[in-house]
Amino acid sequence: MRLDIPANVLRLPFAAVLAGGIAMLAGGAMANGTVPSSNITVTVTNMRSTEGVVRACITTDPHKFPKCDDKATSMNMVTPADHNVKFTFKNVPTGRYAIALLHDENNNGKADRALFMMPTEGFGFSCDAKVRMGPPKFEAAAFDVAGKPITQTIKMRYML
């Protein structure tokens, strides 16, 4: 069996070829050209009712968090509200992500607010990021996805 190796590859030092292969694998590219992905299972606790739905979004873009309104950098999911809510974002590519939740009790597709912009519906964030005078910054809720299954438990919070 004869192996045809391009001349330009033969001129490269072995260490350079090996380092390039390792860098390619570390960057997420697999031998078949796919990028590793993960399933992220989210368990929501502290639900005050079974009314409406839970709206969830996951994004890599700090500027789009917590709204996740860019389809290129986010995934959205809607699941019926229950006392025990559990769902999975499937095949999430490698990267740094944050999750935002809304308990949309009247299922109107938005976060309802009372006087002084106080939320009247529940909300929660990955890494159980705390809320102070507005939603947390992306980095407070961010976590790394690197090809292994991930679980996040998010406590739903209500202000009113």
Steps between C-alpha positions, in 0.01 A plus 500: 500500500643836395421819691495820294588792724504851350852646470412809704402281795827304477695826540328585830669390821312216669443713814319766293270243340428345841435840661262594219304179548478551876389862455229389259364247750525742793307758299211259477534364146465124494647267239168486316476882485230541765521723805432335836163580651327448832153450635418746776229380737331772703297435815288793619416524870280731709213530249207677667232366267428273205345786300642589158838397367870524575691681227869416486781633288870426480751727329872551443462874440545720810328789318185293432469363856244460655264552204675257261331664203767409242434161341862473386635505858213356705248219540153542648263249657150511647368234738177476700526629856488241774624468855789290365624640168782322319613541140809453284676718246636240256821504297632830635837576332814563703517853642415728794126531566247655737135397551207727583155376611161668519191351665250652256193430711253659258682363191507836323859464380652778709619582851218693667590786731325709764571856608866598503575217255481230770450153341166339588603160362779265600851500358824308546851473360766234455755459780214630715632853429356755738289798395583849624325799348453317170609173344849365568785559258579221255818399687310447827282238327754363252633145490714304255371229268771263380344182363377338823143490639425789736231546763384836632256549787337842484288645778201698375476834680193720545502861615123547533 
